[in-house]
Amino acid sequence: MCRNIKQLYNFEPHATNDEVHAAALQFVRKISGMNKPSQVNEEVFNQAVHQIAHISQHLLEDLETSALPKNREVEAAKAHARAAKRFGV
């Protein structure tokens, strides 16, 4: 899976439409092998991003869990600590 696609489920506050769209864009880029599609492929590329974002939003809304929501700031701090350990920053 693309490392740029982040988990969006079970966070407080919930994922925004922009976050879902960004994840869908990364997914379509990954599976198509295109960072920016040619003009001839732009319409189908953008349609795929839209459709994946739409169904992903429904997925996030319909999932159920008994786990407490994660805190975005705490998870970001954990990721930063992992990156510092990995890259020595």
C-alpha positions in Angstrom: 0.0 0.0 0.0 1.1 3.5 -0.7 2.8 5.0 2.4 1.1 8.4 1.8 -2.3 6.9 2.4 -3.1 7.4 6.1 -5.7 5.7 8.2 -8.7 7.9 8.4 -11.1 5.7 10.4 -11.8 6.1 14.1 -10.3 9.6 14.7 -11.8 12.5 16.5 -12.5 14.8 14.8 -13.7 12.6 11.9 -11.8 12.7 8.5 -12.7 15.6 6.3 -13.8 15.4 2.7 -10.4 16.8 1.7 -8.6 14.0 3.6 -10.7 11.4 1.9 -10.2 13.0 -1.5 -6.4 13.1 -0.9 -6.3 9.4 0.0 -8.4 8.5 -3.1 -6.1 10.6 -5.3 -3.0 8.8 -3.8 -4.7 5.4 -4.4 -5.6 6.2 -8.0 -2.0 7.5 -8.6 -0.6 4.3 -7.2 -2.7 1.8 -9.1 -2.5 3.8 -12.4 1.2 4.5 -12.2 0.4 8.1 -13.1 1.2 11.2 -11.0 -0.6 13.5 -13.4 -2.6 11.9 -16.3 -2.4 12.9 -19.9 -5.2 15.0 -21.3 -6.7 12.0 -22.9 -6.8 10.2 -19.6 -7.6 13.1 -17.3 -11.4 12.6 -17.3 -11.4 8.9 -16.4 -8.6 9.6 -13.8 -10.6 12.3 -12.1 -13.8 10.2 -12.3 -12.0 7.3 -10.6 -10.8 9.7 -7.8 -14.3 11.0 -7.3 -15.9 7.5 -7.2 -13.3 6.1 -4.8 -13.6 9.2 -2.5 -17.3 8.8 -2.6 -17.4 5.1 -1.6 -14.6 5.6 0.9 -16.7 8.3 2.6 -19.6 5.9 2.8 -17.3 3.2 4.2 -16.0 5.5 7.0 -19.5 6.5 7.9 -20.8 2.9 8.0 -18.0 1.2 9.9 -18.6 0.5 13.6 -16.2 0.0 16.4 -16.3 -0.2 20.2 -12.7 1.3 20.4 -12.3 4.8 21.6 -11.5 7.3 18.9 -7.9 8.1 18.4 -6.5 11.6 19.0 -5.0 13.2 15.9 -2.4 15.1 17.8 -1.2 12.1 19.8 -1.0 9.9 16.6 0.9 12.7 14.8 3.4 12.9 17.7 3.9 9.1 17.5 4.5 9.2 13.8 6.9 12.1 14.2 8.8 10.1 16.9 9.0 7.0 14.6 10.3 9.2 11.8 12.9 10.7 14.0 14.1 7.3 15.1 14.1 6.0 11.6 15.7 8.9 9.9 17.7 10.4 12.8 16.0 13.8 12.6 
